[in-house]
Amino acid sequence: MLKLFQKLINRLTRILFPVAVWWWRLTKPKTYGVKVVVENKTGEILLIRVAYIPQAAWVFPGGKIEKGENSQVAAKREVLEEVGIELKSLTHIGEYFSAKWGKRDTVNVFCAKSEDSNLKINDFEIEEAKWFTLSNLPSLPPNNKKILKMYERYKSSKSK
């Protein structure tokens, strides 16, 4: 019964998402978000595919900063909600601006290490989550390519 309810919610969300995009294009809201490059003990990084966009691309976990929340708290919350990983510490590695879907979104980017590679996927929001080696990443959308470059710059500066 729960799986049926989850499928119903996912389908409803897919129907309502274009309405939200239309609204964002009309109102151009200013929003703030977070993305997190999560690395496991073996050096793989975590990517997700969201459930509310049909044929969604692989992206880094993250989401909206809630009212009264700082970006680090939001980043930890989003990763915990989406894949069940509790992050202990984060490093801010950059930010970018996105006007995708009409929003004026400032996104803070973090990286974090996780001792736990076990994923507990939130079926309402996440279609799929996987660990990838840097040499075997799937195709990423433009903003996520920016995030990957921030991460690579951070890693190379750390190794010097």
C-alpha positions as CSV (number, residue, x, y, z in Angstrom):
1,M,0.0,0.0,0.0
2,L,2.8,2.4,0.9
3,K,4.6,1.8,-2.5
4,L,1.3,2.6,-4.3
5,F,0.9,5.8,-2.3
6,Q,4.5,6.8,-3.1
7,K,3.9,6.2,-6.8
8,L,0.8,8.3,-6.6
9,I,2.6,11.2,-4.9
10,N,5.5,11.0,-7.4
11,R,3.1,11.2,-10.3
12,L,1.2,14.1,-8.8
13,T,4.5,15.9,-8.1
14,R,5.5,15.4,-11.8
15,I,2.2,16.9,-12.9
16,L,2.5,19.9,-10.5
17,F,6.2,20.6,-11.2
18,P,5.5,22.3,-14.5
19,V,2.9,24.5,-12.8
20,A,5.6,25.5,-10.3
21,V,8.0,26.3,-13.1
22,W,5.3,28.5,-14.8
23,W,4.8,30.3,-11.5
24,W,8.6,30.8,-11.0
25,R,8.9,32.2,-14.5
26,L,6.1,34.6,-13.9
27,T,7.2,35.8,-10.4
28,K,11.0,35.3,-10.6
29,P,11.4,34.6,-6.9
30,K,14.8,35.0,-5.2
31,T,15.7,31.7,-3.6
32,Y,18.7,30.2,-1.8
33,G,19.9,26.6,-2.0
34,V,22.6,24.2,-1.2
35,K,24.4,21.4,-3.0
36,V,26.8,18.9,-1.5
37,V,29.6,16.8,-3.0
38,V,29.6,13.8,-0.6
39,E,32.7,11.6,-0.8
40,N,32.9,8.1,0.8
41,K,35.9,6.3,2.3
42,T,36.9,4.9,-1.1
43,G,36.8,8.3,-2.8
44,E,33.6,7.8,-4.7
45,I,31.1,10.7,-4.9
46,L,27.4,10.6,-4.4
47,L,24.9,11.5,-7.2
48,I,21.1,11.4,-7.1
49,R,18.2,11.5,-9.6
50,V,15.1,13.3,-8.3
51,A,11.7,11.6,-8.6
52,Y,9.7,14.7,-9.5
53,I,11.4,15.3,-12.9
54,P,10.8,12.6,-15.6
55,Q,14.2,11.3,-16.9
56,A,16.0,13.5,-14.5
57,A,19.8,13.8,-14.9
58,W,22.2,12.8,-12.2
59,V,22.9,15.7,-9.8
60,F,24.6,16.4,-6.5
61,P,22.2,16.1,-3.4
62,G,20.9,19.4,-2.0
63,G,17.9,21.7,-2.0
64,K,16.3,24.8,-0.6
65,I,17.5,26.7,2.5
66,E,14.5,27.0,4.7
67,K,13.5,30.2,6.5
68,G,15.7,30.8,9.5
69,E,18.2,28.1,8.5
70,N,21.8,28.7,7.7
71,S,23.4,27.0,4.6
72,Q,25.4,24.4,6.5
73,V,22.4,23.3,8.5
74,A,20.4,23.1,5.2
75,A,23.1,21.1,3.5
76,K,23.2,18.6,6.3
77,R,19.4,18.4,6.5
78,E,19.0,17.8,2.7
79,V,21.6,15.0,2.5
80,L,20.0,13.3,5.6
81,E,16.5,13.7,4.1
82,E,17.4,12.5,0.6
83,V,19.8,9.6,1.3
84,G,19.9,9.0,5.0
85,I,23.5,10.1,5.5
86,E,24.4,12.2,8.6
87,L,27.2,14.5,7.8
88,K,29.5,15.6,10.6
89,S,31.3,18.5,9.0
90,L,31.2,20.4,5.7
91,T,33.6,22.6,3.8
92,H,32.2,25.5,1.8
93,I,33.8,25.3,-1.7
94,G,31.9,28.0,-3.6
95,E,28.6,29.3,-4.8
96,Y,26.9,29.9,-8.1
97,F,23.8,31.8,-9.4
98,S,21.2,30.0,-11.3
99,A,18.2,31.3,-13.2
100,K,16.9,27.9,-14.2
101,W,13.2,27.6,-14.3
102,G,12.8,31.3,-13.7
103,K,14.0,31.5,-10.1
104,R,16.9,33.7,-9.1
105,D,18.7,31.1,-7.0
106,T,22.0,31.5,-5.2
107,V,23.4,28.1,-4.4
108,N,26.1,27.5,-1.7
109,V,28.3,24.5,-2.5
110,F,29.9,22.2,0.1
111,C,31.9,19.1,0.2
112,A,31.9,16.5,3.0
113,K,33.3,13.0,3.8
114,S,31.0,10.2,4.8
115,E,32.2,7.2,6.7
116,D,28.9,5.5,5.8
117,S,28.3,4.4,2.2
118,N,24.9,2.9,3.0
119,L,22.0,4.9,1.4
120,K,18.5,5.1,2.7
121,I,16.7,6.7,-0.2
122,N,13.7,8.9,0.4
123,D,11.4,7.4,-2.2
124,F,9.1,10.5,-2.2
125,E,11.9,12.7,-3.5
126,I,14.7,10.6,-4.9
127,E,14.4,8.1,-7.8
128,E,17.9,6.8,-7.5
129,A,21.2,7.4,-5.7
130,K,24.6,5.9,-6.4
131,W,28.3,6.3,-5.7
132,F,30.5,7.0,-8.7
133,T,34.2,7.2,-9.2
134,L,35.5,10.5,-10.6
135,S,36.7,8.6,-13.7
136,N,33.2,7.0,-14.3
137,L,30.8,9.9,-13.8
138,P,27.6,10.0,-15.8
139,S,26.8,13.1,-17.9
140,L,26.1,16.1,-15.6
141,P,23.9,19.2,-16.3
142,P,25.7,22.5,-16.6
143,N,25.3,23.7,-13.0
144,N,26.5,20.3,-11.7
145,K,29.6,20.6,-13.9
146,K,30.3,23.9,-12.2
147,I,30.0,22.1,-8.8
148,L,32.4,19.3,-10.0
149,K,35.0,22.0,-11.1
150,M,34.7,23.7,-7.6
151,Y,35.3,20.3,-6.0
152,E,38.3,19.4,-8.2
153,R,39.8,22.9,-7.5
154,Y,39.3,22.3,-3.8
155,K,40.8,18.8,-3.9
156,S,43.9,20.0,-5.9
157,S,44.5,22.9,-3.5
158,K,44.3,20.6,-0.6
159,S,46.9,18.2,-2.1
160,K,49.5,21.0,-2.6
